[in-house]
């Protein structure tokens, strides 16, 4: 009788462990997708900030030239 219970129990444990592994893999895939979206957003923000920095630098250079020409 004990021999019949043990294989059924081990099958249930294996099934449960496979379910847990599947769930964790699903979460991992979701996290990777979210990281890719965040990376693209950061890249776009970086490019925008770089362009803004260039605009500010050009504006400051023009202001400095104007101040020097007034002296």
C-alpha positions as CSV (number, residue, x, y, z in Angstrom):
1,X,0.0,0.0,0.0
2,X,2.8,2.4,0.8
3,X,4.4,1.8,-2.6
4,X,1.2,3.1,-4.3
5,X,1.1,6.3,-2.3
6,X,4.8,7.2,-2.9
7,X,4.8,7.3,-6.7
8,X,1.6,9.4,-6.6
9,X,3.1,11.8,-4.1
10,X,6.3,12.1,-6.1
11,X,4.3,12.9,-9.2
12,X,2.4,15.6,-7.4
13,X,5.7,17.1,-6.1
14,X,7.3,17.1,-9.5
15,X,4.1,18.6,-11.0
16,X,4.1,21.3,-8.4
17,X,7.8,22.1,-8.9
18,X,7.3,22.3,-12.7
19,X,4.5,24.7,-12.1
20,X,6.7,26.9,-9.8
21,X,9.5,26.9,-12.4
22,X,7.0,27.9,-15.2
23,X,5.7,30.7,-13.1
24,X,9.1,32.0,-12.3
25,X,10.2,31.8,-15.9
26,X,7.1,33.8,-16.9
27,X,8.0,36.5,-14.3
28,X,11.6,36.5,-15.6
29,X,10.4,37.1,-19.2
30,X,8.1,39.9,-18.1
31,X,10.9,41.6,-16.2
32,X,13.2,41.3,-19.3
33,X,10.5,42.9,-21.5
34,X,10.0,45.7,-19.0
35,X,13.8,46.3,-18.8
36,X,13.9,46.6,-22.6
37,X,11.1,49.2,-22.5
38,X,12.9,51.1,-19.8
39,X,16.1,50.9,-21.7
40,X,14.5,52.4,-24.8
41,X,12.9,55.1,-22.7
42,X,16.2,56.0,-21.1
43,X,17.9,56.1,-24.5
44,X,15.3,58.5,-25.8
45,X,15.6,60.7,-22.7
46,X,19.4,60.7,-23.0
47,X,19.2,61.8,-26.7
48,X,16.8,64.5,-25.7
49,X,19.0,65.7,-22.8
50,X,22.0,65.7,-25.1
51,X,20.2,67.9,-27.6
52,X,19.1,70.2,-24.9
53,X,22.6,70.5,-23.5
54,X,23.8,71.4,-26.9
55,X,21.1,74.1,-27.3
56,X,22.0,75.6,-23.8
57,X,25.7,75.5,-24.7
58,X,25.1,77.4,-28.0
59,X,22.9,79.9,-26.2
60,X,25.5,80.5,-23.5
61,X,28.2,80.9,-26.1
62,X,26.1,83.5,-27.9
63,X,25.5,85.3,-24.6
64,X,29.2,85.4,-23.8
65,X,30.0,86.7,-27.3
66,X,27.4,89.4,-26.9
67,X,28.8,90.4,-23.5
68,X,32.4,90.5,-24.8
69,X,31.3,92.6,-27.8
70,X,29.6,95.2,-25.5
71,X,32.8,95.7,-23.5
